[in-house]
Amino acid sequence: MTRYYCRLNGDDDDEGVELVDDATAREAARDMFGQAIRDGEVKHGGELLVSDAAGRRVARFSFSEEA
């Protein structure tokens, strides 16, 4: 298992979470980002960065609103 870290809108994630692989980390991050958007925690220009314990970027999700 690998530890993954998520940074929502630049906030640090010191704890992280252990997951099986990159695909599982991307799926969990996609769900987390969607919930953050629904909860109003993410505004135009918000993003979620996911990296593994070695600092390698695994995923990047961004949000923008069109009027």
Secondary structure, 3 states (H helix, E strand, C coil): CEEEEEEECCCCCCCCEEECCHHHHHHHHHHHHHHHHHCCCCCCCCEEEEEECCCCEEEEEECCCCC
